[in-house]
Amino acid sequence: MPDATSAAPVASHEGTIPPAFFNLCFVLVVVTASYFPAALFTHWWIYNPDGLGIPTDFVNVWAAGKLALAGQPAQAWDWDIQKQVELALLKQDFDGYFAWHYPPPFLFIASLLAHFPYAVAFIGWASVSMLPYLAVMRAIVARPFGLMLAIAIPAAFNNILVGQNGFLTAALIGGTLYLMPVRPILAGICLGLLSYKPQYGLLFPLVLVAAAQWTAFVSAAIVAVSMALASWLAFGSESWQAFFHWMPMFSQAFLTEGKAPWFKLQSIFALVRYFGGTEQLAWLFQWTLTAIVAAVLVMMWRSKVP
């Protein structure tokens, strides 16, 4: 018989979280959990001490939803009209634009949130979208510590601060990868829902084909097409026309003219531009890296790597 006493310390060691790391995560969780209630009541989050709305990313979601509820969903992609709705909400001017550049299916969430007052929608969006993110992190880490780790990640703090959709995106990506070996249909549903951020549709199909995950591939395609069809029925063909009409302008503004600070774009393209490189050089680096990453992913997913 194997010696159980000799195996026990190994299992115990593998299951142990380093105390320093655990304590760091605990401190970060306490900071996050205490900061936002305090910032809300002292008017340093959502609204400032003068009662004016603080410009953050979430304002474009609420404003787009408001236009959709008013029967004008296609106007959400018009920078100037969108900003007028945002200015009316925040009651103060701000530099630049918080433009709406998501495909029409995301208007379902935006219009739902716009039914509520801005602060309620902001807090509700951060709270509700956090739930699937916490569930996926708990599943991946396979222990309750996953919940602490999920909140301790500094990006989680920033996501709550500006009302971004990072929790939902992370939950769908993590859910896709976690469920793929055991529940491929559910994995495909997660991936199909992720089509609200179509830039993630570049590499996922490659790895699904490489791994012969046809069930996940087909279910993802069905969900994505169904969402597109539902949004077409709900918001009209004009919304899709506006989306495709404004996309080249968004690309021109962000990638050519640098309207958004380069440090906000997590890509080698933005890194090259940040250090003064030309757009052509940045694209050369970007497509080279993209090709390398795609090739490595295909080889990994075709291999025996767990």
Buried (B, 14 or more C-beta within 10 A) or exposed (E): EEEEEEEEEEEEEEEEBEEEEBEEBEEBBEBBEEBBEEBBEEBBBBBBEEEEBBBBBBBBBBBBBBBBBEEBBBBBBBBEBBBEBBBEBBEEEBEEBBBBBBBBBBBBBBBBBBEBEBEEBBBBBBEEBBEBBBBBBBEBBEEEBBBBBBBBBEEBBEBBBBBBBBBBBBBBBBBBBBBBEEBBBBBBBBBBBBBBBEEBBEBBBBBBBBBEBEBBBBBBBBBBEEBBEEBBEBBBEBBBEBBEEBBEEBEEBBBEEBEBEBEEBEBBBBBBBBEEBEBEEBBBBBEEEBEEEBEEBBEEBEEEEE
